[in-house]
């Protein structure tokens, strides 16, 4: 084998080894209450009772939950909603939250409640009289969603690490590393009684 062939073979091996490593890093949704905070870790009691430690990278961002109203929702807004199917099959929102433009759109299964789904999409229409409904449109389809009065409606506004206080509730899409470590690049935290609802 020539030196050029050897270098090429090593590159292929490295690529093959890198693929499982990348696949091993997966998103883990963490919902729970902060039990401790340090400069580089966040301890959380998850909603299923586990004690978790999340690594906070230096560039981790914090967003604070702020209540919004159904009347604030306008055509063109980009939102996500956790919903369950109603008796007639129409989706009924558990919550609606505003999304940044970089969030991926679509309709997928979700784990907030049994059988729930998450729809990330632009608001096409808003029906505010009678049964409150929004029409959500995304690349591969559209969903009509009923938004009952009890559904939480929330915006995420920029926060700081000072908002990470013991006793507050967090929602984190953490990255699970191959060694089991959980890294939290972005944390959404409750404030003034308003929780990240998703």
Secondary structure, 3 states (H helix, E strand, C coil): CCHHHHHHHHHHHHHHHHHHHHHHCEEEEEEEEEEEECCCEEEEEECCCCEEEEECCCCCEEEEEEECCHHHCCCCCEEEEEEEECCCCCEEEEEEEECCCCCCCEEEECCCCCCCEEEEEEEEEEECCCCCEEEEEECCEEEEEECCCCCEEEEEEECCHHHCCCCCEEEEEEEECCCCCEECCEEEECECCECCCC
